[in-house]
Amino acid sequence: MQTHGNTILLTGGTSGIGLELLTRFYELNNVIIVAARNQAQLQATKQRFPKIDTIVCNLASERSVQQLIIQCSKQYPSLNLIINNAAVQYNYSFISEKVGYDKIASEIHTNFTSVFQLIEGLLPLLLKQPRAAIVNVSSGLAFAPKKSAPIYCATKAAIHIGTKALRYQLEETSVKVFEIIPALVETPMTAGRGKGKISPQQLVEEFMKSFQKDQFEINIGKTKLLRFLQRIAPSVADKILKNS
C-alpha cells in the first residue's frame, strides 16, 4: 500500500500510537482527518500539525459515529484510508466494580462497534477509489487475555476475527484490510502498567514497513513470540499474560 498521497481518517490521533501514526503520515504528504472526543486535545494537535482537519467524535455514541460518517462522506470524497486506532481500557474486577454496567457498554462501543460502523458507513466511498485500505488496531491480548480487563481483551479478540472475515469479503476489491497487533506499548492508556513496553515510534516503524509490503496481519514486537507460544504451548502464553 502506498504511504503518500492518501486521504486518511484517523481515530484517536491525539496521543500514543495514533499521534505517532499521525506524525509519520503527515510527513509523507497525506491529507489527514483526525477524529477524537477531546476538543482541547484536538486543538493542541491542530496547532502542532496545522494542515490536518479535526472532527470531535465520541466513539461511545452511535449518534456521534453517524455524524462522523455523514461529515466524511460529504467533505472528503477522496477518502481512501481509514485507521481505526482509538480505544479505551477499563481495568476492574466484576466482583467489586460499582459502575461496571455502564463501562461495559462504553468499552464495547468504542473499541468494537464503532469500528465496524465506520467501516460499513464509509465503505461505499472507499470502493470508489482505485486504491484504498482499512487498518484496524487490535492487541496481543486478543490471543491471551489479562484478568484485569476482560471486556477490553474481548473487544480486541473481536476486532481480530472481524478484521480477518472482512478481509475475506473485500479480497476481490480495491480495498485492502490490515491489522496491527501490538505488544504492550508505552502510551497514556498503559501508564503505570506492565513492563518491557515498546515505544509508539517502534510500533509505527514496524507497521510502515509491513504496510508498504501489503503484509495484512502485522504482529508487532513481542506479539510474534506470543503467537508462536499460543501454537506450541498455549497454557504458557496464558500464564504470562494473565497478570500482566
Secondary structure, DSSP 8 states (H G I E B T S, - for coil): --SSS-EEEEESTTSHHHHHHHHHHHTTT-EEEEEES-HHHHHHHHHHSTT-EEEE--TT-HHHHHHHHHHHHHH-TT--EEEE---------TTT-SSHHHHHHHHHIIIIIHHHHHHHHHHHHHTTSSSEEEEEE--GGGTS--TT-HHHHHHHHHHHHHHHHHHHHHTTSSEEEEEEE---B-SGGGTT--SS-B-HHHHHHHHHHHHHTT--EEE-TTHHHHHHHHHH-HHHHHHHHHT-
